[in-house]
Amino acid sequence: MKIKRLTANVYEVPLGMVNAFIIEDDGLILVDTGAPGSAGKILAAIGEIGRGPEDIQHILLTHAHPDHAGSVAELKQLTQAKVWMHPAEFPHLQNGFSPKPPQPVFSSFLNKMLYRLFVRNAPGEIPAATADELMEDGDWLPLAGGMHVAHIPGHSPGQVAFFMPGQKNVLFAADAADNMFGLSYSCFYEDLAEAQHSLERLATFDFDVACFGHGRSMLKDAAERFRKRFIPVHPATPAQWPAVETEAMVRMHEPEEKI
């Protein structure tokens, strides 16, 4: 497995059908942990950049689905890293089980087939773990110079994205969308209206690079591609895809005072 450098301090760690990401700060920040059994692959990947388990100081979970939080318990034990997540997802991690939506919603026939093939019968159990810090919408994390937390429900109730300003602004979009067959909607949603609202909100951020839980990272013109794909062109939109109340797009900066 080859770790892929995306920016000066961001790396993509491919874990089969899902991705994790490494951010270099004073130590290392891991975004998501893959399915159960992925810890060895992640530690091997950071070894490729000359780092060891002790360098992982923080684990940021976008949500508690097994393919994103499945190895957090093992990695926390191996690294003593601090785990961050949204409070709506915390009970799933603590209980070691992430339920599937009773009535998943699909944006296309292809996504419905992908769900049936890869998700519907996949186990929901993960090794139980606990979180050290809970994140809310609008928080600035005191990591990597400041990381903005955006609560983006729709795929799961407590899913979050991370916006990291820098020489290149980076968005960690989680499973709000994917880039497996081009930029598109996620395999499934629990709430389609919430999902579209979340995507339109993300499209108002000014980011150069977009990182996805599934599919290749987008390294150029990412925000513009989000806007073209997810913000409706016509003012009249179907009721199930309400337009978000957007302001003029503003490039976000770090908070005036460091946290």
Summary of the structure (lengths in Angstrom):
residues: 259
radius of gyration: 17.2
end to end distance: 35.5
largest distance: 52.8
contacts: 881
relative contact order: 0.14
helix: 23%
strand: 23%
